[in-house]
Amino acid sequence: MNELSDHKSIGENLAPEEEQRLVDLGALGWPPEDIARSINANVEQFTQEYNDPNSRVAVLIARGLLQKRALLEIRLMDDVSYTHLRAHET
């Protein structure tokens, strides 16, 4: 992605693969400055959008965090259920 001028929203100009990259990097917990650099975006503008809960950037980052959390909690639930079932087999 090319660096965008201040009047264009970074989040609204992302290709689908760039959106997925934000979701993935959000799941990893990368700081906004590192994410901006990884997609070649203006760090200051990206950080502003990252900090705006209504921006596309913030939504994509939050989606990544939520998906990661859901996967971890589902695995934990499955492990607990399996352990519970195994305890009743003996």
Secondary structure, 3 states (H helix, E strand, C coil): CCCCCCCCCCHHHCCHHHHHHHHHHHHHCCCHHHHHHHCCCCHHHHHHHHCCCCCHHHHHHHHHHHHHHHHHHHHHHHHHHHHHHHHHHC
